[in-house]
Amino acid sequence: MLLSNWTSLLRLSIYFLSFSGGIGFCNELSGSPLCTQESIVSFGLEEKEAARRIRHVISRVCNGTVEDVVKRLQHYQDCSQIQISVSLVESLLGGFGDDWKSAMGFFRWAALCSGCKHTLRSYNKMVDLLGKMKQFSRMLELVSEMREEGIITLETFAKVMRRFTGAGKYEQAIEVFNDLDSFGLTKNTEAMNILLDTLSKEKHVETAREVFLELKSKIPPDAYTFNIFVHGWCKANRIDEAEWTILEMKGYGFRPSVITYSTILEAQCRNRSVHKVYELLDKMHAEGCIPNVVTYTIVMHSLAKSHGYEAALQIVDRMNTSGCKPDTLFYNSLIYVLGRAGRLSEASRVFEMDMHLNGVTADLSTYNTMISAFCHHSCEKEALEVLEKMENASCVPDLLTYTPLLKLCLKKGKTVDLLSFLMNDIVNKYHLSLDLATYSLLIHGLCRAGKTDWAFLLFEEMINQEIVPRNRTWKLLLKEAEQKSMHGTVERIKELVKQSRHFGCSE
């Protein structure tokens, strides 16, 4: 499948270049490492083919039950010859999306195959999916099965409690915690913290507090227990309770950490309470809990989102005064803030000079942020120069590197030379596989540019890679093809949409 993906995208790259008169590219192909690429991806091809066959068989079960999926797999000759491995099971379980029936059917069928014994990881994947899709009875049946197999752990119950709480069934989550002993697990501080964290993150911090008051005489809290409440109260925008929790924390003999205070700082930023941010920074210094570079990065980024870029940039002066040394993540955030504020020359100075002077190395995210900043302000030349510097620094780009460049290219209508150059980089130079977001971006952009034939080629390639298109994507392409009286293309689009519905859906 991977080889098919690579060679198909290579064909797509040639297609783009044929429209731009890409002289020299075909000559490069004669010396391209196609054989090397084939040998690289040959490892695991047998397993990938097995996965493809299994998915194909399951896709033929329309609106069936779990049992229907099992029967289909049992009676299909090709599947009976497949050697089921742990990696194959785990890989397929992660690819069913929200289709719990197909996943459960495959899971049950695999257990019937000789030599296959489900691992804890496989069970947990299935438990989590069933919980996500609110199939709680089946989820608990599987948990009981895990107990009989003797492979159940606290990680399993963490997933169960989170899924119950996420569905608003926090009482059931508490019952699960109370039943831990019957599964051979101990109700200790770690288990209590998982329950409290689950409740707090799902906006049930008051319930978490009630549970804690009931348990604290039996199970001793630790520093993390109180950090959970600080985070929960801040998420509920009840900062007073978070500050009171810090006092309680001290009463138990635990000192608030930089993380504890950083959580409150982030909440104060969201509330646009800049003066309180500075007051808390002063308090941290007074208590000997010195803010670190992570603290300043969080504050700067949070202020940028809530109070404006200028307020965010003022925190840089505070950090410099404190003697705190910046790191790569801080500089990445600073470049982002400067770029969004339109201060590109300062962002460039940070990128070109300040990082080097402070001995901080640019990483992939640094280059991506700088490219994105230039593209945001339609500075195509400067963005491409950063891309060149990135390559010279032996920093390998990813799809996020090219996304803003592709957006800018399509926005400016440069769908020949520049788009061909970028696609050549993505497909032929770095062998990157396009994802749903990138396919969608290109198809929409090419449709707007009137390049319906190119857009269709991408759409066809997308379906061949079993990537399900968003509804608005295929509807736009279909409309464009109909308006241009591309009758054959219209019918093919309809066929491909129907085909895609066999392996999932995307809104």
C-alpha positions as CSV (number, residue, x, y, z in Angstrom):
1,M,0.0,0.0,0.0
2,L,2.8,2.4,0.9
3,L,4.6,1.6,-2.4
4,S,1.3,2.2,-4.3
5,N,0.9,5.5,-2.5
6,W,4.5,6.7,-3.3
7,T,4.4,5.7,-7.0
8,S,0.9,7.1,-7.5
9,L,1.9,10.4,-6.0
10,L,5.0,10.4,-8.2
11,R,2.7,10.0,-11.1
12,L,0.7,13.0,-9.8
13,S,3.9,15.1,-9.6
14,I,4.7,14.3,-13.2
15,Y,1.2,15.3,-14.2
16,F,1.6,18.7,-12.5
17,L,5.0,19.2,-14.1
18,S,3.8,18.3,-17.5
19,F,1.6,21.4,-17.4
20,S,4.4,23.7,-16.4
21,G,7.0,22.4,-18.9
22,G,9.1,21.0,-16.1
23,I,12.2,20.4,-18.1
24,G,14.7,18.1,-16.5
25,F,12.3,16.4,-14.1
26,C,11.9,13.3,-16.3
27,N,15.7,13.2,-16.7
28,E,15.9,13.2,-12.9
29,L,13.5,10.2,-12.8
30,S,16.0,8.1,-14.7
31,G,18.3,8.4,-11.8
32,S,15.7,8.5,-9.1
33,P,15.9,5.9,-6.3
34,L,12.8,4.0,-7.4
35,C,14.4,0.7,-6.8
36,T,15.8,1.9,-3.5
37,Q,12.4,3.2,-2.5
38,E,10.9,-0.2,-3.4
39,S,13.4,-2.0,-1.3
40,I,12.8,0.4,1.6
41,V,9.0,-0.1,1.7
42,S,9.1,-3.8,0.9
43,F,9.4,-4.6,4.6
44,G,5.9,-5.2,5.8
45,L,4.3,-5.2,2.4
46,E,2.9,-8.7,3.1
47,E,1.2,-7.4,6.2
48,K,-0.1,-4.3,4.4
49,E,-1.6,-6.5,1.7
50,A,-3.3,-8.7,4.4
51,A,-4.7,-5.5,6.0
52,R,-6.0,-4.4,2.6
53,R,-7.7,-7.7,2.1
54,I,-9.3,-7.7,5.5
55,R,-10.6,-4.1,5.1
56,H,-12.0,-5.1,1.6
57,V,-13.9,-8.0,3.0
58,I,-15.3,-6.0,5.9
59,S,-16.4,-3.2,3.5
60,R,-18.7,-5.7,1.8
61,V,-20.8,-6.0,5.0
62,C,-23.4,-3.2,4.6
63,N,-25.2,-2.2,7.8
64,G,-24.5,-5.5,9.4
65,T,-23.9,-6.6,12.9
66,V,-20.7,-7.6,14.7
67,E,-21.6,-11.2,14.1
68,D,-22.1,-10.5,10.3
69,V,-18.5,-9.2,10.1
70,V,-17.2,-12.2,11.9
71,K,-19.0,-14.6,9.6
72,R,-17.9,-12.7,6.5
73,L,-14.3,-12.9,7.5
74,Q,-14.6,-16.6,8.4
75,H,-16.1,-17.6,5.1
76,Y,-13.8,-15.6,2.9
77,Q,-11.0,-17.8,1.5
78,D,-8.4,-15.1,1.2
79,C,-8.7,-14.3,4.9
80,S,-8.4,-17.9,6.1
81,Q,-4.8,-17.9,4.7
82,I,-3.7,-14.7,6.5
83,Q,-1.2,-15.0,9.3
84,I,-2.6,-12.8,12.1
85,S,0.1,-10.9,14.0
86,V,0.0,-8.5,16.9
87,S,1.1,-5.6,14.8
88,L,-1.6,-6.4,12.1
89,V,-4.3,-6.4,14.8
90,E,-3.2,-3.2,16.5
91,S,-2.7,-1.4,13.1
92,L,-6.2,-2.4,11.9
93,L,-7.9,-1.6,15.2
94,G,-6.5,1.9,14.9
95,G,-7.9,2.4,11.4
96,F,-11.7,1.8,11.8
97,G,-12.4,5.3,13.0
98,D,-15.8,5.3,14.7
99,D,-17.0,2.1,13.0
100,W,-17.1,0.0,16.2
101,K,-19.0,-2.8,14.7
102,S,-16.3,-3.5,12.1
103,A,-13.6,-3.1,14.7
104,M,-15.4,-5.5,17.1
105,G,-16.1,-8.0,14.4
106,F,-12.5,-8.0,13.3
107,F,-11.4,-8.3,16.9
108,R,-13.6,-11.3,17.6
109,W,-12.6,-13.0,14.3
110,A,-8.8,-12.4,15.0
111,A,-9.2,-14.1,18.4
112,L,-10.6,-17.2,16.6
113,C,-7.5,-17.5,14.3
114,S,-4.8,-19.9,15.3
115,G,-1.8,-18.4,16.9
116,C,-3.5,-15.1,17.8
117,K,-3.8,-13.9,21.4
118,H,-4.9,-10.4,22.0
119,T,-2.5,-8.2,23.9
120,L,-3.3,-5.6,26.6
121,R,-2.8,-2.9,24.0
122,S,-5.3,-4.5,21.6
123,Y,-7.9,-4.9,24.4
124,N,-7.4,-1.3,25.5
125,K,-7.9,0.0,22.0
126,M,-11.2,-1.9,21.7
127,V,-12.4,-0.9,25.1
128,D,-11.6,2.8,24.3
129,L,-13.5,2.6,21.0
130,L,-16.5,1.0,22.5
131,G,-16.6,3.7,25.2
132,K,-16.2,6.4,22.7
133,M,-19.2,5.2,20.7
134,K,-21.2,4.8,24.0
135,Q,-21.4,1.0,23.7
136,F,-21.0,0.7,27.5
137,S,-22.5,-2.8,27.9
138,R,-20.1,-4.3,25.4
139,M,-17.2,-2.3,26.9
140,L,-17.9,-3.7,30.4
141,E,-18.2,-7.2,28.9
142,L,-14.8,-6.8,27.4
143,V,-13.4,-5.6,30.7
144,S,-14.7,-8.7,32.4
145,E,-13.1,-10.8,29.7
146,M,-9.8,-9.1,30.4
147,R,-10.2,-9.9,34.1
148,E,-10.6,-13.6,33.2
149,E,-7.5,-13.4,30.9
150,G,-5.6,-11.8,33.8
151,I,-4.3,-8.8,31.8
152,I,-6.4,-6.0,33.2
153,T,-4.5,-2.9,34.5
154,L,-5.2,0.6,35.9
155,E,-4.7,1.9,32.3
156,T,-7.8,0.0,31.2
157,F,-9.9,1.5,34.0
158,A,-8.6,5.0,33.3
159,K,-10.1,4.6,29.8
160,V,-13.4,3.3,31.1
161,M,-13.7,6.1,33.7
162,R,-12.9,8.7,31.1
163,R,-15.4,7.4,28.6
164,F,-18.2,7.2,31.2
165,T,-17.4,10.8,32.4
166,G,-17.2,12.1,28.9
167,A,-20.7,10.8,28.3
168,G,-22.0,12.6,31.4
169,K,-22.2,9.3,33.3
170,Y,-19.9,10.4,36.1
171,E,-21.7,8.3,38.7
172,Q,-20.8,5.2,36.7
173,A,-17.2,6.3,36.6
174,I,-17.2,6.5,40.4
175,E,-18.8,3.1,40.6
176,V,-16.0,1.7,38.4
177,F,-13.4,3.2,40.9
178,N,-15.3,1.6,43.8
179,D,-15.1,-1.8,42.1
180,L,-11.4,-1.8,41.5
181,D,-10.8,-4.2,44.4
182,S,-13.0,-6.9,42.8
183,F,-10.7,-6.7,39.7
184,G,-7.6,-7.2,41.8
185,L,-6.5,-3.6,41.7
186,T,-5.7,-1.3,44.6
187,K,-7.6,1.9,45.3
188,N,-4.5,4.0,46.0
189,T,-3.4,7.6,45.3
190,E,-2.6,6.9,41.7
191,A,-6.1,5.4,41.1
192,M,-7.8,8.2,43.0
193,N,-5.9,10.8,41.0
194,I,-7.1,9.2,37.7
195,L,-10.7,9.5,38.8
196,L,-10.3,13.1,40.1
197,D,-8.5,14.1,36.9
198,T,-11.1,12.5,34.7
199,L,-13.9,14.3,36.5
200,S,-12.1,17.6,36.6
201,K,-11.2,17.6,32.9
202,E,-14.8,16.8,32.0
203,K,-16.1,19.9,33.8
204,H,-17.2,18.0,36.9
205,V,-14.6,19.5,39.3
206,E,-17.2,20.1,42.0
207,T,-18.1,16.3,41.9
208,A,-14.3,15.6,42.0
209,R,-14.1,17.7,45.1
210,E,-16.9,15.8,46.8
211,V,-15.2,12.5,46.0
212,F,-11.9,13.8,47.4
213,L,-13.5,14.9,50.6
214,E,-14.9,11.4,51.0
215,L,-11.7,9.6,50.2
216,K,-9.0,11.8,51.7
217,S,-9.2,10.0,55.1
218,K,-8.6,6.6,53.5
219,I,-6.3,7.5,50.6
220,P,-3.5,10.1,51.1
221,P,-3.3,12.8,48.5
222,D,0.0,13.9,46.8
223,A,1.1,17.1,45.1
224,Y,-0.4,15.9,41.9
225,T,-3.9,15.6,43.5
226,F,-3.9,19.3,44.3
227,N,-2.5,20.2,40.8
228,I,-5.5,18.4,39.4
229,F,-7.8,20.7,41.3
230,V,-5.9,23.8,40.4
231,H,-6.2,22.9,36.8
232,G,-9.9,21.9,37.2
233,W,-10.9,25.2,38.9
234,C,-9.0,27.2,36.4
235,K,-10.7,25.4,33.5
236,A,-14.0,26.3,35.1
237,N,-12.7,29.9,35.4
238,R,-13.0,29.8,39.2
239,I,-9.5,31.1,40.0
240,D,-10.4,32.0,43.6
241,E,-10.9,28.3,44.3
242,A,-7.7,27.4,42.5
243,E,-5.8,29.9,44.8
244,W,-7.5,28.4,47.8
245,T,-6.4,24.9,46.7
246,I,-2.8,26.2,46.8
247,L,-3.3,27.1,50.5
248,E,-4.8,23.7,51.2
249,M,-1.9,22.1,49.3
250,K,0.6,23.9,51.6
251,G,-1.4,22.7,54.6
252,Y,-0.7,19.2,53.5
253,G,3.0,20.0,53.4
254,F,3.3,20.2,49.6
255,R,4.9,23.2,47.9
256,P,3.3,24.5,44.7
257,S,5.5,24.0,41.7
258,V,6.1,26.1,38.7
259,I,3.5,24.0,36.9
260,T,0.9,24.9,39.6
261,Y,1.4,28.6,39.3
262,S,1.7,28.5,35.5
263,T,-1.8,27.0,35.3
264,I,-3.2,30.0,37.3
265,L,-1.1,32.4,35.2
266,E,-2.6,30.9,32.0
267,A,-6.1,31.4,33.5
268,Q,-5.4,35.0,34.4
269,C,-4.2,35.6,30.8
270,R,-7.5,34.3,29.5
271,N,-9.3,36.7,31.8
272,R,-7.2,39.5,30.5
273,S,-6.0,40.2,34.0
274,V,-2.5,41.4,33.0
275,H,-1.9,43.1,36.3
276,K,-2.6,39.9,38.2
277,V,-0.2,38.0,35.9
278,Y,2.6,40.3,37.0
279,E,1.5,40.2,40.6
280,L,1.7,36.4,40.5
281,L,5.1,36.4,38.8
282,D,6.3,38.6,41.7
283,K,4.8,36.3,44.2
284,M,6.5,33.3,42.6
285,H,9.9,35.1,42.9
286,A,9.2,36.0,46.6
287,E,8.4,32.3,47.4
288,G,11.5,31.1,45.7
289,C,9.5,29.4,43.0
290,I,11.3,31.0,40.1
291,P,9.3,31.1,36.8
292,N,11.1,29.2,34.1
293,V,11.1,29.5,30.3
294,V,8.0,27.3,30.1
295,T,6.1,29.7,32.3
296,Y,7.1,32.7,30.2
297,T,6.2,30.8,27.0
298,I,2.8,29.9,28.3
299,V,2.1,33.5,29.5
300,M,3.3,35.0,26.2
301,H,1.3,32.6,24.1
302,S,-1.8,33.0,26.3
303,L,-1.6,36.8,26.3
304,A,-1.3,36.8,22.5
305,K,-4.6,34.9,22.2
306,S,-6.5,36.9,24.7
307,H,-5.0,40.4,25.2
308,G,-3.2,41.1,22.0
309,Y,0.2,40.7,20.6
310,E,1.7,43.9,22.2
311,A,0.8,42.7,25.7
312,A,2.4,39.3,24.9
313,L,5.6,40.9,23.7
314,Q,6.0,42.9,26.9
315,I,6.5,39.6,28.8
316,V,9.7,39.2,26.8
317,D,11.2,42.2,28.6
318,R,10.2,40.7,31.9
319,M,11.8,37.4,31.1
320,N,15.0,39.1,29.9
321,T,15.2,41.1,33.2
322,S,14.7,38.0,35.3
323,G,17.8,36.4,33.6
324,C,15.7,33.4,32.4
325,K,17.3,31.9,29.2
326,P,15.1,31.3,26.2
327,D,14.9,27.9,24.5
328,T,13.7,26.8,21.1
329,L,10.0,26.5,22.1
330,F,10.1,30.1,23.5
331,Y,11.6,31.4,20.3
332,N,9.1,29.5,18.2
333,S,6.3,31.2,20.2
334,L,8.0,34.6,20.0
335,I,8.4,34.3,16.2
336,Y,4.7,33.3,15.9
337,V,3.6,36.3,18.0
338,L,5.8,38.8,16.1
339,G,4.6,37.3,12.8
340,R,1.0,37.7,13.7
341,A,1.6,41.2,14.9
342,G,3.0,42.0,11.4
343,R,6.5,42.7,12.8
344,L,8.2,40.5,10.3
345,S,11.6,42.2,10.4
346,E,11.8,41.6,14.1
347,A,10.7,38.0,13.6
348,S,13.4,37.6,11.0
349,R,16.0,39.1,13.4
350,V,15.0,36.6,16.1
351,F,15.3,33.8,13.6
352,E,18.5,34.9,11.9
353,M,20.4,36.4,14.8
354,D,19.0,36.1,18.4
355,M,18.7,32.4,18.4
356,H,22.3,31.9,17.1
357,L,23.6,34.5,19.7
358,N,22.0,32.6,22.5
359,G,23.1,29.2,21.3
360,V,19.6,28.0,20.6
361,T,19.1,25.7,17.6
362,A,16.2,26.1,15.2
363,D,14.1,23.0,14.8
364,L,11.4,21.9,12.4
365,S,8.7,23.9,14.2
366,T,10.9,27.1,14.0
367,Y,11.2,26.9,10.3
368,N,7.6,26.1,9.9
369,T,6.6,29.0,12.0
370,M,8.8,31.4,10.1
371,I,7.5,30.2,6.7
372,S,3.9,30.4,8.0
373,A,4.5,34.0,9.2
374,F,5.8,35.1,5.8
375,C,2.9,33.3,4.0
376,H,0.4,34.9,6.3
377,H,1.5,38.3,5.0
378,S,1.8,37.0,1.4
379,C,5.6,37.3,1.4
380,E,6.2,34.4,-1.1
381,K,9.9,35.2,-1.8
382,E,10.9,35.4,1.8
383,A,9.0,32.2,2.7
384,L,10.8,30.2,-0.1
385,E,14.1,31.6,1.1
386,V,13.4,30.1,4.6
387,L,12.5,26.8,2.9
388,E,15.9,26.9,1.2
389,K,17.7,27.7,4.4
390,M,15.9,24.8,6.0
391,E,17.1,22.4,3.4
392,N,20.7,23.8,3.7
393,A,20.5,23.1,7.4
394,S,19.5,19.5,6.7
395,C,16.2,20.0,8.4
396,V,13.7,17.7,6.6
397,P,10.3,19.5,5.9
398,D,7.0,17.9,6.7
399,L,3.5,18.6,5.4
400,L,3.0,21.4,7.8
401,T,6.0,23.1,6.2
402,Y,4.3,23.1,2.8
403,T,0.7,23.8,3.9
404,P,1.0,27.7,4.1
405,L,3.0,27.7,0.9
406,L,0.4,25.7,-0.9
407,K,-2.3,28.1,0.5
408,L,-0.4,31.1,-0.7
409,C,0.2,29.5,-4.1
410,L,-3.4,28.8,-4.6
411,K,-4.5,32.2,-3.3
412,K,-2.2,34.0,-5.8
413,G,-3.4,31.7,-8.6
414,K,0.1,30.3,-9.2
415,T,-1.1,26.9,-10.1
416,V,1.5,26.1,-12.7
417,D,5.1,26.9,-11.9
418,L,5.0,27.3,-8.1
419,L,2.5,24.6,-7.4
420,S,4.5,22.2,-9.6
421,F,7.7,23.1,-7.7
422,L,6.1,22.5,-4.4
423,M,4.5,19.2,-5.5
424,N,7.8,18.0,-6.8
425,D,9.3,18.7,-3.4
426,I,6.5,17.0,-1.5
427,V,6.2,13.9,-3.7
428,N,9.6,13.3,-5.4
429,K,12.1,15.0,-3.1
430,Y,10.8,14.1,0.4
431,H,8.3,11.3,-0.4
432,L,5.6,12.8,1.9
433,S,2.2,11.2,1.8
434,L,-0.7,13.7,1.5
435,D,-3.3,13.7,4.2
436,L,-7.0,14.6,4.3
437,A,-6.3,18.3,5.0
438,T,-3.8,18.6,2.2
439,Y,-5.9,16.8,-0.4
440,S,-8.9,19.0,0.6
441,L,-6.8,22.2,0.4
442,L,-5.5,21.3,-3.1
443,I,-8.8,20.2,-4.5
444,H,-10.7,23.2,-3.3
445,G,-7.9,25.6,-4.5
446,L,-7.7,24.0,-7.9
447,C,-11.5,24.1,-8.3
448,R,-11.5,27.8,-7.5
449,A,-8.7,28.2,-10.1
450,G,-10.8,26.4,-12.7
451,K,-8.4,23.4,-12.8
452,T,-11.1,20.8,-12.5
453,D,-9.1,18.1,-14.3
454,W,-6.2,18.5,-11.8
455,A,-8.6,18.5,-8.9
456,F,-10.2,15.3,-10.1
457,L,-6.9,13.6,-10.4
458,L,-6.2,14.4,-6.8
459,F,-9.6,13.3,-5.7
460,E,-9.2,9.9,-7.5
461,E,-5.8,9.5,-5.8
462,M,-7.3,10.4,-2.5
463,I,-9.9,7.6,-2.7
464,N,-7.3,5.1,-3.9
465,Q,-5.4,5.8,-0.7
466,E,-8.6,5.1,1.3
467,I,-8.8,8.6,2.6
468,V,-12.4,9.6,2.9
469,P,-13.2,13.0,1.4
470,R,-15.2,15.6,3.3
471,N,-18.8,16.1,1.9
472,R,-18.1,19.6,0.9
473,T,-15.0,18.6,-1.1
474,W,-16.7,16.0,-3.4
475,K,-19.8,18.2,-3.7
476,L,-17.7,21.1,-4.9
477,L,-15.8,19.0,-7.3
478,L,-19.0,17.4,-8.6
479,K,-20.5,20.9,-9.1
480,E,-17.5,22.1,-11.0
481,A,-17.4,19.0,-13.3
482,E,-21.2,19.4,-14.0
483,Q,-20.8,23.1,-14.9
484,K,-18.1,22.2,-17.3
485,S,-20.2,19.3,-18.8
486,M,-17.4,16.8,-17.9
487,H,-20.0,13.9,-18.1
488,G,-17.5,11.1,-17.7
489,T,-15.8,12.8,-14.8
490,V,-19.2,13.4,-13.1
491,E,-20.0,9.7,-13.2
492,R,-16.6,8.7,-12.0
493,I,-16.8,11.1,-9.0
494,K,-20.2,9.6,-8.1
495,E,-18.6,6.1,-8.3
496,L,-15.7,7.1,-6.1
497,V,-17.9,8.7,-3.5
498,K,-19.9,5.5,-3.3
499,Q,-16.7,3.6,-3.0
500,S,-15.4,5.8,-0.2
501,R,-18.5,5.1,1.9
502,H,-17.4,1.5,2.3
503,F,-14.4,2.6,4.4
504,G,-15.7,5.4,6.5
505,C,-17.1,8.9,6.5
506,S,-15.8,12.4,6.9
507,E,-17.9,15.5,7.5
